[in-house]
Every structure is written in structure tokens, then in C-alpha cells.
Amino acid sequence: MEFGIAALDARLESADVSFPATASELDDRFGHTDIPYDAAGNTMAFSDALAAADREEFESEQDLLNAMHPVFENKRQAASTSLMARLRALIPF
């Protein structure tokens, strides 16, 4: 299962996106798209991830992915320390 920037990259590959692109343009196109941020399938809206990146423009797809990486990583780490995540880790299946 793809998650984080790998999942975002897959969505970008299947869309016709040109760079440079503004955050507003990307939000209009992908804002309501849910992106998985961990292997458990937890997701966040691309618009929320974009807002957390706090950038107005991206020069290239790689620039966007680089900006999104810490956003997804922080979300993944926060989810892995939640009570539900710890309980799921105890279940062997």
C-alpha cells in the first residue's frame, strides 16, 4: 500500500499537472483528495496537508513532494503514538 509522498506522487502521475503551480491551483484540483499517510490506511485531505506545508508556490513536482514529506511524516508519527494505534499494535493480525 502506498502512503505519504508515494501516494501523492501516484496521484500526480495520473493527473495532468504542470509546474510551477500555486498552492491555490493544486488545492482547486486535489483539495478534497484523501491521501493515506500511514500503512494502516489513515488519511488526510490534500488541502489540509497543503495548508500545513505553508507554501504558496511549488517550482516542480519534486519541490511539492519535498514540502509534503515532513507534513505526512509528522501526521504518521502523531497517529502511531495514539491510544488506538498502540492497541492495534498489540493485536497479532
PDB file of N, CA, C and O in Angstrom:
ATOM      1  N   MET A   1       0.835  -1.179   0.000  1.00  0.00           N
ATOM      2  CA  MET A   1       0.000   0.000   0.000  1.00  0.00           C
ATOM      3  C   MET A   1       0.881   1.245   0.000  1.00  0.00           C
ATOM      4  O   MET A   1       1.799   1.370   0.811  1.00  0.00           O
ATOM      5  N   GLU A   2       0.593   2.150  -0.908  1.00  0.00           N
ATOM      6  CA  GLU A   2       1.338   3.407  -0.957  1.00  0.00           C
ATOM      7  C   GLU A   2       0.758   4.383   0.055  1.00  0.00           C
ATOM      8  O   GLU A   2      -0.456   4.454   0.246  1.00  0.00           O
ATOM      9  N   PHE A   3       1.650   5.137   0.703  1.00  0.00           N
ATOM     10  CA  PHE A   3       1.184   6.184   1.607  1.00  0.00           C
ATOM     11  C   PHE A   3       2.196   7.326   1.593  1.00  0.00           C
ATOM     12  O   PHE A   3       3.314   7.177   1.100  1.00  0.00           O
ATOM     13  N   GLY A   4       1.787   8.462   2.140  1.00  0.00           N
ATOM     14  CA  GLY A   4       2.654   9.634   2.186  1.00  0.00           C
ATOM     15  C   GLY A   4       2.948  10.165   0.798  1.00  0.00           C
ATOM     16  O   GLY A   4       2.068  10.217  -0.060  1.00  0.00           O
ATOM     17  N   ILE A   5       4.202  10.561   0.586  1.00  0.00           N
ATOM     18  CA  ILE A   5       4.537  11.166  -0.701  1.00  0.00           C
ATOM     19  C   ILE A   5       4.464  10.172  -1.849  1.00  0.00           C
ATOM     20  O   ILE A   5       4.266  10.579  -2.994  1.00  0.00           O
ATOM     21  N   ALA A   6       4.616   8.880  -1.578  1.00  0.00           N
ATOM     22  CA  ALA A   6       4.471   7.883  -2.645  1.00  0.00           C
ATOM     23  C   ALA A   6       3.031   7.862  -3.152  1.00  0.00           C
ATOM     24  O   ALA A   6       2.799   7.757  -4.357  1.00  0.00           O
ATOM     25  N   ALA A   7       2.062   7.962  -2.239  1.00  0.00           N
ATOM     26  CA  ALA A   7       0.653   8.001  -2.636  1.00  0.00           C
ATOM     27  C   ALA A   7       0.345   9.296  -3.375  1.00  0.00           C
ATOM     28  O   ALA A   7      -0.386   9.289  -4.365  1.00  0.00           O
ATOM     29  N   LEU A   8       0.897  10.399  -2.901  1.00  0.00           N
ATOM     30  CA  LEU A   8       0.686  11.682  -3.586  1.00  0.00           C
ATOM     31  C   LEU A   8       1.314  11.649  -4.974  1.00  0.00           C
ATOM     32  O   LEU A   8       0.711  12.113  -5.942  1.00  0.00           O
ATOM     33  N   ASP A   9       2.512  11.109  -5.071  1.00  0.00           N
ATOM     34  CA  ASP A   9       3.196  11.016  -6.358  1.00  0.00           C
ATOM     35  C   ASP A   9       2.372  10.202  -7.353  1.00  0.00           C
ATOM     36  O   ASP A   9       2.285  10.566  -8.526  1.00  0.00           O
ATOM     37  N   ALA A  10       1.771   9.108  -6.900  1.00  0.00           N
ATOM     38  CA  ALA A  10       0.942   8.282  -7.782  1.00  0.00           C
ATOM     39  C   ALA A  10      -0.258   9.069  -8.300  1.00  0.00           C
ATOM     40  O   ALA A  10      -0.640   8.927  -9.462  1.00  0.00           O
ATOM     41  N   ARG A  11      -0.845   9.888  -7.452  1.00  0.00           N
ATOM     42  CA  ARG A  11      -1.982  10.696  -7.888  1.00  0.00           C
ATOM     43  C   ARG A  11      -1.555  11.781  -8.868  1.00  0.00           C
ATOM     44  O   ARG A  11      -2.271  12.086  -9.822  1.00  0.00           O
ATOM     45  N   LEU A  12      -0.402  12.349  -8.630  1.00  0.00           N
ATOM     46  CA  LEU A  12       0.111  13.381  -9.542  1.00  0.00           C
ATOM     47  C   LEU A  12       0.452  12.783 -10.903  1.00  0.00           C
ATOM     48  O   LEU A  12       0.245  13.415 -11.938  1.00  0.00           O
ATOM     49  N   GLU A  13       0.978  11.558 -10.891  1.00  0.00           N
ATOM     50  CA  GLU A  13       1.346  10.890 -12.143  1.00  0.00           C
ATOM     51  C   GLU A  13       0.128  10.654 -13.033  1.00  0.00           C
ATOM     52  O   GLU A  13       0.212  10.739 -14.258  1.00  0.00           O
ATOM     53  N   SER A  14      -1.009  10.354 -12.395  1.00  0.00           N
ATOM     54  CA  SER A  14      -2.207  10.057 -13.176  1.00  0.00           C
ATOM     55  C   SER A  14      -2.979  11.318 -13.572  1.00  0.00           C
ATOM     56  O   SER A  14      -3.969  11.232 -14.298  1.00  0.00           O
ATOM     57  N   ALA A  15      -2.543  12.469 -13.107  1.00  0.00           N
ATOM     58  CA  ALA A  15      -3.203  13.738 -13.445  1.00  0.00           C
ATOM     59  C   ALA A  15      -2.282  14.563 -14.335  1.00  0.00           C
ATOM     60  O   ALA A  15      -1.067  14.367 -14.358  1.00  0.00           O
ATOM     61  N   ASP A  16      -2.874  15.459 -15.041  1.00  0.00           N
ATOM     62  CA  ASP A  16      -2.101  16.345 -15.905  1.00  0.00           C
ATOM     63  C   ASP A  16      -1.811  17.634 -15.147  1.00  0.00           C
ATOM     64  O   ASP A  16      -2.555  18.610 -15.250  1.00  0.00           O
ATOM     65  N   VAL A  17      -0.720  17.626 -14.383  1.00  0.00           N
ATOM     66  CA  VAL A  17      -0.357  18.773 -13.563  1.00  0.00           C
ATOM     67  C   VAL A  17       0.921  19.377 -14.135  1.00  0.00           C
ATOM     68  O   VAL A  17       1.887  18.669 -14.418  1.00  0.00           O
ATOM     69  N   SER A  18       0.908  20.682 -14.297  1.00  0.00           N
ATOM     70  CA  SER A  18       2.118  21.347 -14.775  1.00  0.00           C
ATOM     71  C   SER A  18       2.672  22.237 -13.665  1.00  0.00           C
ATOM     72  O   SER A  18       1.930  22.796 -12.857  1.00  0.00           O
ATOM     73  N   PHE A  19       3.960  22.346 -13.653  1.00  0.00           N
ATOM     74  CA  PHE A  19       4.668  23.152 -12.657  1.00  0.00           C
ATOM     75  C   PHE A  19       5.474  24.210 -13.380  1.00  0.00           C
ATOM     76  O   PHE A  19       5.897  23.985 -14.514  1.00  0.00           O
ATOM     77  N   PRO A  20       5.704  25.380 -12.748  1.00  0.00           N
ATOM     78  CA  PRO A  20       5.331  25.726 -11.381  1.00  0.00           C
ATOM     79  C   PRO A  20       3.822  25.817 -11.212  1.00  0.00           C
ATOM     80  O   PRO A  20       3.081  26.120 -12.147  1.00  0.00           O
ATOM     81  N   ALA A  21       3.396  25.543  -9.977  1.00  0.00           N
ATOM     82  CA  ALA A  21       1.972  25.587  -9.636  1.00  0.00           C
ATOM     83  C   ALA A  21       1.816  26.256  -8.276  1.00  0.00           C
ATOM     84  O   ALA A  21       2.647  26.086  -7.383  1.00  0.00           O
ATOM     85  N   THR A  22       0.749  27.011  -8.138  1.00  0.00           N
ATOM     86  CA  THR A  22       0.478  27.644  -6.852  1.00  0.00           C
ATOM     87  C   THR A  22      -0.269  26.673  -5.951  1.00  0.00           C
ATOM     88  O   THR A  22      -0.875  25.709  -6.419  1.00  0.00           O
ATOM     89  N   ALA A  23      -0.218  26.940  -4.668  1.00  0.00           N
ATOM     90  CA  ALA A  23      -0.959  26.131  -3.708  1.00  0.00           C
ATOM     91  C   ALA A  23      -2.453  26.204  -4.013  1.00  0.00           C
ATOM     92  O   ALA A  23      -3.165  25.209  -3.878  1.00  0.00           O
ATOM     93  N   SER A  24      -2.920  27.363  -4.417  1.00  0.00           N
ATOM     94  CA  SER A  24      -4.334  27.531  -4.752  1.00  0.00           C
ATOM     95  C   SER A  24      -4.740  26.657  -5.938  1.00  0.00           C
ATOM     96  O   SER A  24      -5.801  26.033  -5.913  1.00  0.00           O
ATOM     97  N   GLU A  25      -3.908  26.609  -6.966  1.00  0.00           N
ATOM     98  CA  GLU A  25      -4.197  25.768  -8.136  1.00  0.00           C
ATOM     99  C   GLU A  25      -4.240  24.292  -7.749  1.00  0.00           C
ATOM    100  O   GLU A  25      -5.127  23.554  -8.177  1.00  0.00           O
ATOM    101  N   LEU A  26      -3.281  23.875  -6.942  1.00  0.00           N
ATOM    102  CA  LEU A  26      -3.239  22.474  -6.503  1.00  0.00           C
ATOM    103  C   LEU A  26      -4.420  22.147  -5.607  1.00  0.00           C
ATOM    104  O   LEU A  26      -4.990  21.060  -5.692  1.00  0.00           O
ATOM    105  N   ASP A  27      -4.784  23.086  -4.751  1.00  0.00           N
ATOM    106  CA  ASP A  27      -5.923  22.872  -3.864  1.00  0.00           C
ATOM    107  C   ASP A  27      -7.220  22.763  -4.663  1.00  0.00           C
ATOM    108  O   ASP A  27      -8.070  21.927  -4.355  1.00  0.00           O
ATOM    109  N   ASP A  28      -7.376  23.596  -5.679  1.00  0.00           N
ATOM    110  CA  ASP A  28      -8.571  23.514  -6.530  1.00  0.00           C
ATOM    111  C   ASP A  28      -8.679  22.143  -7.194  1.00  0.00           C
ATOM    112  O   ASP A  28      -9.773  21.599  -7.346  1.00  0.00           O
ATOM    113  N   ARG A  29      -7.558  21.608  -7.577  1.00  0.00           N
ATOM    114  CA  ARG A  29      -7.547  20.340  -8.315  1.00  0.00           C
ATOM    115  C   ARG A  29      -7.623  19.100  -7.425  1.00  0.00           C
ATOM    116  O   ARG A  29      -8.322  18.139  -7.747  1.00  0.00           O
ATOM    117  N   PHE A  30      -6.900  19.128  -6.308  1.00  0.00           N
ATOM    118  CA  PHE A  30      -6.764  17.929  -5.461  1.00  0.00           C
ATOM    119  C   PHE A  30      -7.240  18.123  -4.020  1.00  0.00           C
ATOM    120  O   PHE A  30      -7.129  17.202  -3.211  1.00  0.00           O
ATOM    121  N   GLY A  31      -7.758  19.287  -3.690  1.00  0.00           N
ATOM    122  CA  GLY A  31      -8.062  19.634  -2.302  1.00  0.00           C
ATOM    123  C   GLY A  31      -8.861  18.605  -1.533  1.00  0.00           C
ATOM    124  O   GLY A  31      -8.587  18.362  -0.358  1.00  0.00           O
ATOM    125  N   HIS A  32      -9.848  17.993  -2.178  1.00  0.00           N
ATOM    126  CA  HIS A  32     -10.699  17.042  -1.472  1.00  0.00           C
ATOM    127  C   HIS A  32     -10.205  15.598  -1.595  1.00  0.00           C
ATOM    128  O   HIS A  32     -10.880  14.667  -1.155  1.00  0.00           O
ATOM    129  N   THR A  33      -9.048  15.422  -2.183  1.00  0.00           N
ATOM    130  CA  THR A  33      -8.474  14.087  -2.326  1.00  0.00           C
ATOM    131  C   THR A  33      -7.869  13.655  -0.993  1.00  0.00           C
ATOM    132  O   THR A  33      -7.092  14.393  -0.387  1.00  0.00           O
ATOM    133  N   ASP A  34      -8.227  12.466  -0.545  1.00  0.00           N
ATOM    134  CA  ASP A  34      -7.641  11.925   0.679  1.00  0.00           C
ATOM    135  C   ASP A  34      -6.362  11.185   0.326  1.00  0.00           C
ATOM    136  O   ASP A  34      -6.328  10.375  -0.601  1.00  0.00           O
ATOM    137  N   ILE A  35      -5.315  11.477   1.079  1.00  0.00           N
ATOM    138  CA  ILE A  35      -4.006  10.858   0.872  1.00  0.00           C
ATOM    139  C   ILE A  35      -3.686  10.004   2.099  1.00  0.00           C
ATOM    140  O   ILE A  35      -3.648  10.530   3.212  1.00  0.00           O
ATOM    141  N   PRO A  36      -3.457   8.701   1.924  1.00  0.00           N
ATOM    142  CA  PRO A  36      -3.050   7.884   3.072  1.00  0.00           C
ATOM    143  C   PRO A  36      -1.675   8.341   3.566  1.00  0.00           C
ATOM    144  O   PRO A  36      -0.772   8.586   2.765  1.00  0.00           O
ATOM    145  N   TYR A  37      -1.525   8.453   4.868  1.00  0.00           N
ATOM    146  CA  TYR A  37      -0.236   8.879   5.418  1.00  0.00           C
ATOM    147  C   TYR A  37       0.463   7.784   6.212  1.00  0.00           C
ATOM    148  O   TYR A  37       1.576   7.986   6.697  1.00  0.00           O
ATOM    149  N   ASP A  38      -0.178   6.631   6.350  1.00  0.00           N
ATOM    150  CA  ASP A  38       0.493   5.509   7.018  1.00  0.00           C
ATOM    151  C   ASP A  38      -0.016   4.184   6.451  1.00  0.00           C
ATOM    152  O   ASP A  38      -0.999   4.145   5.711  1.00  0.00           O
ATOM    153  N   ALA A  39       0.664   3.114   6.809  1.00  0.00           N
ATOM    154  CA  ALA A  39       0.333   1.789   6.278  1.00  0.00           C
ATOM    155  C   ALA A  39      -0.998   1.271   6.797  1.00  0.00           C
ATOM    156  O   ALA A  39      -1.554   0.330   6.229  1.00  0.00           O
ATOM    157  N   ALA A  40      -1.521   1.866   7.865  1.00  0.00           N
ATOM    158  CA  ALA A  40      -2.810   1.449   8.403  1.00  0.00           C
ATOM    159  C   ALA A  40      -3.972   2.012   7.583  1.00  0.00           C
ATOM    160  O   ALA A  40      -5.127   1.649   7.807  1.00  0.00           O
ATOM    161  N   GLY A  41      -3.669   2.888   6.647  1.00  0.00           N
ATOM    162  CA  GLY A  41      -4.708   3.449   5.797  1.00  0.00           C
ATOM    163  C   GLY A  41      -5.332   4.728   6.299  1.00  0.00           C
ATOM    164  O   GLY A  41      -6.312   5.204   5.726  1.00  0.00           O
ATOM    165  N   ASN A  42      -4.780   5.300   7.367  1.00  0.00           N
ATOM    166  CA  ASN A  42      -5.269   6.598   7.834  1.00  0.00           C
ATOM    167  C   ASN A  42      -4.987   7.639   6.762  1.00  0.00           C
ATOM    168  O   ASN A  42      -3.939   7.611   6.117  1.00  0.00           O
ATOM    169  N   THR A  43      -5.927   8.557   6.577  1.00  0.00           N
ATOM    170  CA  THR A  43      -5.784   9.548   5.511  1.00  0.00           C
ATOM    171  C   THR A  43      -5.944  10.962   6.036  1.00  0.00           C
ATOM    172  O   THR A  43      -6.458  11.197   7.130  1.00  0.00           O
ATOM    173  N   MET A  44      -5.484  11.892   5.213  1.00  0.00           N
ATOM    174  CA  MET A  44      -5.751  13.300   5.453  1.00  0.00           C
ATOM    175  C   MET A  44      -6.051  13.948   4.113  1.00  0.00           C
ATOM    176  O   MET A  44      -5.526  13.534   3.079  1.00  0.00           O
ATOM    177  N   ALA A  45      -6.891  14.956   4.138  1.00  0.00           N
ATOM    178  CA  ALA A  45      -7.229  15.666   2.907  1.00  0.00           C
ATOM    179  C   ALA A  45      -5.991  16.379   2.386  1.00  0.00           C
ATOM    180  O   ALA A  45      -5.213  16.941   3.158  1.00  0.00           O
ATOM    181  N   PHE A  46      -5.818  16.351   1.084  1.00  0.00           N
ATOM    182  CA  PHE A  46      -4.681  17.045   0.489  1.00  0.00           C
ATOM    183  C   PHE A  46      -4.702  18.521   0.853  1.00  0.00           C
ATOM    184  O   PHE A  46      -3.645  19.119   1.058  1.00  0.00           O
ATOM    185  N   SER A  47      -5.887  19.120   0.938  1.00  0.00           N
ATOM    186  CA  SER A  47      -5.979  20.540   1.292  1.00  0.00           C
ATOM    187  C   SER A  47      -5.395  20.793   2.679  1.00  0.00           C
ATOM    188  O   SER A  47      -4.756  21.824   2.892  1.00  0.00           O
ATOM    189  N   ASP A  48      -5.599  19.882   3.624  1.00  0.00           N
ATOM    190  CA  ASP A  48      -5.025  20.027   4.966  1.00  0.00           C
ATOM    191  C   ASP A  48      -3.508  19.889   4.933  1.00  0.00           C
ATOM    192  O   ASP A  48      -2.795  20.636   5.603  1.00  0.00           O
ATOM    193  N   ALA A  49      -3.025  18.937   4.156  1.00  0.00           N
ATOM    194  CA  ALA A  49      -1.577  18.755   4.026  1.00  0.00           C
ATOM    195  C   ALA A  49      -0.937  19.973   3.371  1.00  0.00           C
ATOM    196  O   ALA A  49       0.135  20.423   3.776  1.00  0.00           O
ATOM    197  N   LEU A  50      -1.605  20.492   2.363  1.00  0.00           N
ATOM    198  CA  LEU A  50      -1.098  21.669   1.655  1.00  0.00           C
ATOM    199  C   LEU A  50      -1.034  22.876   2.592  1.00  0.00           C
ATOM    200  O   LEU A  50      -0.060  23.629   2.578  1.00  0.00           O
ATOM    201  N   ALA A  51      -2.072  23.051   3.401  1.00  0.00           N
ATOM    202  CA  ALA A  51      -2.081  24.157   4.366  1.00  0.00           C
ATOM    203  C   ALA A  51      -0.956  24.003   5.388  1.00  0.00           C
ATOM    204  O   ALA A  51      -0.326  24.986   5.775  1.00  0.00           O
ATOM    205  N   ALA A  52      -0.707  22.771   5.820  1.00  0.00           N
ATOM    206  CA  ALA A  52       0.354  22.514   6.798  1.00  0.00           C
ATOM    207  C   ALA A  52       1.742  22.770   6.219  1.00  0.00           C
ATOM    208  O   ALA A  52       2.672  23.111   6.950  1.00  0.00           O
ATOM    209  N   ALA A  53       1.877  22.607   4.913  1.00  0.00           N
ATOM    210  CA  ALA A  53       3.173  22.857   4.274  1.00  0.00           C
ATOM    211  C   ALA A  53       3.510  24.342   4.266  1.00  0.00           C
ATOM    212  O   ALA A  53       4.679  24.721   4.194  1.00  0.00           O
ATOM    213  N   ASP A  54       2.476  25.184   4.339  1.00  0.00           N
ATOM    214  CA  ASP A  54       2.649  26.637   4.437  1.00  0.00           C
ATOM    215  C   ASP A  54       3.517  27.211   3.319  1.00  0.00           C
ATOM    216  O   ASP A  54       4.444  27.983   3.562  1.00  0.00           O
ATOM    217  N   ARG A  55       3.194  26.818   2.094  1.00  0.00           N
ATOM    218  CA  ARG A  55       3.892  27.321   0.901  1.00  0.00           C
ATOM    219  C   ARG A  55       2.868  27.871  -0.066  1.00  0.00           C
ATOM    220  O   ARG A  55       1.734  27.395  -0.109  1.00  0.00           O
ATOM    221  N   GLU A  56       3.254  28.861  -0.837  1.00  0.00           N
ATOM    222  CA  GLU A  56       2.354  29.465  -1.812  1.00  0.00           C
ATOM    223  C   GLU A  56       2.595  28.965  -3.234  1.00  0.00           C
ATOM    224  O   GLU A  56       1.691  29.007  -4.068  1.00  0.00           O
ATOM    225  N   GLU A  57       3.812  28.493  -3.514  1.00  0.00           N
ATOM    226  CA  GLU A  57       4.122  28.046  -4.869  1.00  0.00           C
ATOM    227  C   GLU A  57       5.140  26.911  -4.820  1.00  0.00           C
ATOM    228  O   GLU A  57       5.977  26.827  -3.921  1.00  0.00           O
ATOM    229  N   PHE A  58       5.033  26.044  -5.825  1.00  0.00           N
ATOM    230  CA  PHE A  58       5.939  24.905  -5.952  1.00  0.00           C
ATOM    231  C   PHE A  58       6.525  24.940  -7.352  1.00  0.00           C
ATOM    232  O   PHE A  58       5.790  24.964  -8.339  1.00  0.00           O
ATOM    233  N   GLU A  59       7.825  24.941  -7.436  1.00  0.00           N
ATOM    234  CA  GLU A  59       8.517  25.071  -8.722  1.00  0.00           C
ATOM    235  C   GLU A  59       8.456  23.796  -9.557  1.00  0.00           C
ATOM    236  O   GLU A  59       8.495  23.845 -10.786  1.00  0.00           O
ATOM    237  N   SER A  60       8.360  22.653  -8.877  1.00  0.00           N
ATOM    238  CA  SER A  60       8.365  21.372  -9.588  1.00  0.00           C
ATOM    239  C   SER A  60       7.609  20.342  -8.752  1.00  0.00           C
ATOM    240  O   SER A  60       7.291  20.578  -7.587  1.00  0.00           O
ATOM    241  N   GLU A  61       7.333  19.213  -9.365  1.00  0.00           N
ATOM    242  CA  GLU A  61       6.693  18.135  -8.617  1.00  0.00           C
ATOM    243  C   GLU A  61       7.580  17.702  -7.456  1.00  0.00           C
ATOM    244  O   GLU A  61       7.088  17.431  -6.360  1.00  0.00           O
ATOM    245  N   GLN A  62       8.876  17.637  -7.696  1.00  0.00           N
ATOM    246  CA  GLN A  62       9.796  17.247  -6.621  1.00  0.00           C
ATOM    247  C   GLN A  62       9.772  18.260  -5.482  1.00  0.00           C
ATOM    248  O   GLN A  62       9.862  17.879  -4.315  1.00  0.00           O
ATOM    249  N   ASP A  63       9.652  19.540  -5.806  1.00  0.00           N
ATOM    250  CA  ASP A  63       9.545  20.586  -4.792  1.00  0.00           C
ATOM    251  C   ASP A  63       8.298  20.367  -3.932  1.00  0.00           C
ATOM    252  O   ASP A  63       8.352  20.502  -2.710  1.00  0.00           O
ATOM    253  N   LEU A  64       7.173  20.028  -4.576  1.00  0.00           N
ATOM    254  CA  LEU A  64       5.932  19.740  -3.851  1.00  0.00           C
ATOM    255  C   LEU A  64       6.117  18.520  -2.954  1.00  0.00           C
ATOM    256  O   LEU A  64       5.753  18.556  -1.779  1.00  0.00           O
ATOM    257  N   LEU A  65       6.675  17.448  -3.491  1.00  0.00           N
ATOM    258  CA  LEU A  65       6.871  16.224  -2.698  1.00  0.00           C
ATOM    259  C   LEU A  65       7.800  16.481  -1.520  1.00  0.00           C
ATOM    260  O   LEU A  65       7.560  15.976  -0.423  1.00  0.00           O
ATOM    261  N   ASN A  66       8.854  17.256  -1.732  1.00  0.00           N
ATOM    262  CA  ASN A  66       9.776  17.588  -0.637  1.00  0.00           C
ATOM    263  C   ASN A  66       9.074  18.382   0.460  1.00  0.00           C
ATOM    264  O   ASN A  66       9.341  18.174   1.643  1.00  0.00           O
ATOM    265  N   ALA A  67       8.179  19.290   0.075  1.00  0.00           N
ATOM    266  CA  ALA A  67       7.444  20.090   1.054  1.00  0.00           C
ATOM    267  C   ALA A  67       6.418  19.250   1.812  1.00  0.00           C
ATOM    268  O   ALA A  67       6.151  19.498   2.987  1.00  0.00           O
ATOM    269  N   MET A  68       5.847  18.260   1.138  1.00  0.00           N
ATOM    270  CA  MET A  68       4.812  17.423   1.749  1.00  0.00           C
ATOM    271  C   MET A  68       5.383  16.346   2.665  1.00  0.00           C
ATOM    272  O   MET A  68       4.703  15.888   3.583  1.00  0.00           O
ATOM    273  N   HIS A  69       6.628  15.940   2.423  1.00  0.00           N
ATOM    274  CA  HIS A  69       7.206  14.840   3.208  1.00  0.00           C
ATOM    275  C   HIS A  69       7.130  15.075   4.715  1.00  0.00           C
ATOM    276  O   HIS A  69       6.646  14.197   5.429  1.00  0.00           O
ATOM    277  N   PRO A  70       7.588  16.224   5.235  1.00  0.00           N
ATOM    278  CA  PRO A  70       7.502  16.407   6.693  1.00  0.00           C
ATOM    279  C   PRO A  70       6.065  16.479   7.205  1.00  0.00           C
ATOM    280  O   PRO A  70       5.803  16.108   8.349  1.00  0.00           O
ATOM    281  N   VAL A  71       5.149  16.941   6.393  1.00  0.00           N
ATOM    282  CA  VAL A  71       3.738  17.006   6.799  1.00  0.00           C
ATOM    283  C   VAL A  71       3.194  15.599   7.023  1.00  0.00           C
ATOM    284  O   VAL A  71       2.601  15.315   8.064  1.00  0.00           O
ATOM    285  N   PHE A  72       3.400  14.714   6.038  1.00  0.00           N
ATOM    286  CA  PHE A  72       2.923  13.337   6.177  1.00  0.00           C
ATOM    287  C   PHE A  72       3.669  12.602   7.284  1.00  0.00           C
ATOM    288  O   PHE A  72       3.066  11.822   8.022  1.00  0.00           O
ATOM    289  N   GLU A  73       4.954  12.838   7.409  1.00  0.00           N
ATOM    290  CA  GLU A  73       5.748  12.172   8.446  1.00  0.00           C
ATOM    291  C   GLU A  73       5.274  12.588   9.842  1.00  0.00           C
ATOM    292  O   GLU A  73       5.141  11.740  10.725  1.00  0.00           O
ATOM    293  N   ASN A  74       5.022  13.871  10.045  1.00  0.00           N
ATOM    294  CA  ASN A  74       4.529  14.335  11.350  1.00  0.00           C
ATOM    295  C   ASN A  74       3.171  13.726  11.667  1.00  0.00           C
ATOM    296  O   ASN A  74       2.916  13.329  12.804  1.00  0.00           O
ATOM    297  N   LYS A  75       2.311  13.653  10.677  1.00  0.00           N
ATOM    298  CA  LYS A  75       0.978  13.067  10.869  1.00  0.00           C
ATOM    299  C   LYS A  75       1.100  11.577  11.189  1.00  0.00           C
ATOM    300  O   LYS A  75       0.396  11.069  12.062  1.00  0.00           O
ATOM    301  N   ARG A  76       1.989  10.881  10.486  1.00  0.00           N
ATOM    302  CA  ARG A  76       2.199   9.456  10.728  1.00  0.00           C
ATOM    303  C   ARG A  76       2.712   9.216  12.148  1.00  0.00           C
ATOM    304  O   ARG A  76       2.240   8.311  12.837  1.00  0.00           O
ATOM    305  N   GLN A  77       3.671  10.019  12.578  1.00  0.00           N
ATOM    306  CA  GLN A  77       4.218   9.863  13.923  1.00  0.00           C
ATOM    307  C   GLN A  77       3.179  10.161  14.994  1.00  0.00           C
ATOM    308  O   GLN A  77       3.124   9.476  16.016  1.00  0.00           O
ATOM    309  N   ALA A  78       2.359  11.176  14.766  1.00  0.00           N
ATOM    310  CA  ALA A  78       1.305  11.508  15.731  1.00  0.00           C
ATOM    311  C   ALA A  78       0.289  10.379  15.828  1.00  0.00           C
ATOM    312  O   ALA A  78      -0.179  10.057  16.920  1.00  0.00           O
ATOM    313  N   ALA A  79      -0.052   9.779  14.700  1.00  0.00           N
ATOM    314  CA  ALA A  79      -1.024   8.684  14.702  1.00  0.00           C
ATOM    315  C   ALA A  79      -0.454   7.438  15.367  1.00  0.00           C
ATOM    316  O   ALA A  79      -1.185   6.696  16.022  1.00  0.00           O
ATOM    317  N   SER A  80       0.839   7.203  15.204  1.00  0.00           N
ATOM    318  CA  SER A  80       1.431   5.978  15.753  1.00  0.00           C
ATOM    319  C   SER A  80       1.546   6.029  17.268  1.00  0.00           C
ATOM    320  O   SER A  80       1.737   4.993  17.905  1.00  0.00           O
ATOM    321  N   THR A  81       1.433   7.215  17.858  1.00  0.00           N
ATOM    322  CA  THR A  81       1.510   7.315  19.312  1.00  0.00           C
ATOM    323  C   THR A  81       0.131   7.416  19.959  1.00  0.00           C
ATOM    324  O   THR A  81       0.024   7.544  21.179  1.00  0.00           O
ATOM    325  N   SER A  82      -0.917   7.361  19.150  1.00  0.00           N
ATOM    326  CA  SER A  82      -2.265   7.428  19.698  1.00  0.00           C
ATOM    327  C   SER A  82      -2.608   6.124  20.421  1.00  0.00           C
ATOM    328  O   SER A  82      -1.981   5.091  20.183  1.00  0.00           O
ATOM    329  N   LEU A  83      -3.585   6.179  21.285  1.00  0.00           N
ATOM    330  CA  LEU A  83      -4.001   5.005  22.032  1.00  0.00           C
ATOM    331  C   LEU A  83      -4.482   3.896  21.106  1.00  0.00           C
ATOM    332  O   LEU A  83      -4.123   2.733  21.291  1.00  0.00           O
ATOM    333  N   MET A  84      -5.292   4.248  20.110  1.00  0.00           N
ATOM    334  CA  MET A  84      -5.792   3.232  19.174  1.00  0.00           C
ATOM    335  C   MET A  84      -4.654   2.569  18.413  1.00  0.00           C
ATOM    336  O   MET A  84      -4.682   1.357  18.197  1.00  0.00           O
ATOM    337  N   ALA A  85      -3.670   3.332  18.009  1.00  0.00           N
ATOM    338  CA  ALA A  85      -2.536   2.759  17.283  1.00  0.00           C
ATOM    339  C   ALA A  85      -1.760   1.783  18.167  1.00  0.00           C
ATOM    340  O   ALA A  85      -1.324   0.727  17.708  1.00  0.00           O
ATOM    341  N   ARG A  86      -1.595   2.144  19.428  1.00  0.00           N
ATOM    342  CA  ARG A  86      -0.888   1.243  20.352  1.00  0.00           C
ATOM    343  C   ARG A  86      -1.695  -0.030  20.587  1.00  0.00           C
ATOM    344  O   ARG A  86      -1.125  -1.118  20.676  1.00  0.00           O
ATOM    345  N   LEU A  87      -3.009   0.098  20.690  1.00  0.00           N
ATOM    346  CA  LEU A  87      -3.840  -1.095  20.854  1.00  0.00           C
ATOM    347  C   LEU A  87      -3.807  -1.986  19.624  1.00  0.00           C
ATOM    348  O   LEU A  87      -3.749  -3.210  19.743  1.00  0.00           O
ATOM    349  N   ARG A  88      -3.846  -1.372  18.423  1.00  0.00           N
ATOM    350  CA  ARG A  88      -3.766  -2.157  17.187  1.00  0.00           C
ATOM    351  C   ARG A  88      -2.447  -2.916  17.106  1.00  0.00           C
ATOM    352  O   ARG A  88      -2.409  -4.038  16.599  1.00  0.00           O
ATOM    353  N   ALA A  89      -1.372  -2.320  17.596  1.00  0.00           N
ATOM    354  CA  ALA A  89      -0.061  -2.966  17.553  1.00  0.00           C
ATOM    355  C   ALA A  89      -0.032  -4.228  18.421  1.00  0.00           C
ATOM    356  O   ALA A  89       0.773  -5.126  18.174  1.00  0.00           O
ATOM    357  N   LEU A  90      -0.889  -4.302  19.419  1.00  0.00           N
ATOM    358  CA  LEU A  90      -0.943  -5.458  20.310  1.00  0.00           C
ATOM    359  C   LEU A  90      -1.681  -6.640  19.675  1.00  0.00           C
ATOM    360  O   LEU A  90      -1.469  -7.787  20.068  1.00  0.00           O
ATOM    361  N   ILE A  91      -2.537  -6.365  18.705  1.00  0.00           N
ATOM    362  CA  ILE A  91      -3.320  -7.418  18.062  1.00  0.00           C
ATOM    363  C   ILE A  91      -2.449  -8.081  16.984  1.00  0.00           C
ATOM    364  O   ILE A  91      -1.938  -7.391  16.102  1.00  0.00           O
ATOM    365  N   PRO A  92      -2.275  -9.395  17.043  1.00  0.00           N
ATOM    366  CA  PRO A  92      -1.337 -10.063  16.141  1.00  0.00           C
ATOM    367  C   PRO A  92      -1.797 -10.251  14.707  1.00  0.00           C
ATOM    368  O   PRO A  92      -1.083 -10.899  13.942  1.00  0.00           O
ATOM    369  N   PHE A  93      -2.929  -9.733  14.299  1.00  0.00           N
ATOM    370  CA  PHE A  93      -3.371  -9.929  12.915  1.00  0.00           C
ATOM    371  C   PHE A  93      -3.625  -8.658  12.229  1.00  0.00           C
ATOM    372  O   PHE A  93      -4.003  -8.653  11.058  1.00  0.00           O
TER     373      PHE A  93
END
